[in-house]
Amino acid sequence: MADTRPVLLVLGTGFASFSLVKAIDTERFQLVVVAPRNHFLFSPLLPSTTVGTIQFQSIIEPIRTARKGLRYHQAFCVRLDTENKVAHCEGKFKRTPFEVKYDYVFIGVGAVSNTFGIPGVEQYCHFLKEIQDARNIRHEVIQCFERASKPNRPIEDFDWLLRFVIVGGGPTGVEFAAELHDFIEQDLSKWFPDLIPYVRITLLEAGESILTAFDATLGDYTRRHFSRKKIQVRTKSLVREVTHDAVVLSNGEEIGYGLVVWSTGNGPTELVDNLDLPKDRTKRLITDEYCCVKTTDNIFSVGDCAVMEHNPLAPTAQVAQQGGTYVAKQLNDLVAKKERKPFNYKHKGMLAYVGGNKALADMGSRKSKGFHTWILWRSAYLTKLISFQNKLMVMFDWLRAFIFGRDISQY
Ligand code: NAI
């Protein structure tokens, strides 16, 4: 007998899509997921994997096992024919084209790292969005130390080889700087003691302060904390170019580097950029209060690629997660012909790790920082990890790093 259930096509496997997949009623919908990445990634802990505090596989979950009956295609959706309700897709590897017919589509494709078209960024910098990025960064950090420890290496080379530059003073840049400093101070210092005096970590921020999404007192605290740790924070430092051997600031100053991590915020994915649907000036899809893309009645979007017209929310994991679950419930109700309720986001506060077993928490009226907040940071993320297996693996990773230190082998 023909399957009469409407087809719900989900694009992406990030927080928004994964939460929707978990909450949708598969008795009512045929669920098809299209995404080049075949797993969900718990991105808030991604900076910890760049230095091996947490193992890569501890924060990912396969999409195929997320729900029974789900169909998954490892591919890019390249175009939506909204009139005929057809998604044009291309396989991830050989780019073989195929089509998926849908009744409803959920766009949860997130965002890419924004380069602002600055020359050299794509070519010479590392981003921090995916597991592969974290793997590359870890590889490169260790490589810088191995190269610097070669016999007869002139000391002048340490000026660039042991200088780690991070561009962007948002939570991604700050958390990476913190993890890198922990790794150098707690682990690499044991095995490369002669090199440690030459190591420099520099955080470049175009604006006047770092962590602007957090309360100003927490940004100031982080700056003081970083300065005690000898992490150099340079505000009002706009990067205008990256060459093969230097980061160039707008005043012409050149900073040599061994590694540059680029974390200056989000830009649109190719799909969203090309979609002929209403977008704001940062190229996010504009939705109504039901997370339905304007001018449509069967296209929903949530997370970093979407913005609600009268209630713009920050592009964070918790907005995407709550939004995905909301759209799933709403679609379940729609098919059951129940009344719809607008998306009601509940902000649970923001957390960030700043290194040396210290963290920040901005919970609206309550703000905290330091060691106790670090315990809160760890407990909160442990609770938020989706599967029990991942929770257990992350707990073991923390314990392993505490007892044995982080691994310094390059692979
Ligand atoms: P962001 O947008 O928060 O920060 C990027 C920073 O880069 C800005 O301060 C900007 O002034 C600076 N910048 C831009 N161009 C520059 C240039 N050419 N030279 C120097 N600096 C430049 O980006 P991030 O950290 O990637 O975060 C993206 C979103 O995800 C944000 O909404 C953030 O709040 C959220 N997020 C939250 C986390 C948490 O709550 N723990 C963790 C990670 C991300």
Boltz pocket constraint, residues with backbone or C-beta under 6 A from the ligand:
constraints:
  - pocket:
      binder: B
      contacts: [[A, 44], [A, 118], [A, 167], [A, 168], [A, 169], [A, 170], [A, 171], [A, 172], [A, 173], [A, 204], [A, 205], [A, 206], [A, 207], [A, 209], [A, 211], [A, 212], [A, 213], [A, 237], [A, 238], [A, 239], [A, 240], [A, 263], [A, 264], [A, 265], [A, 266], [A, 314], [A, 315], [A, 316], [A, 350], [A, 351], [A, 352], [A, 353]]
      max_distance: 6.0
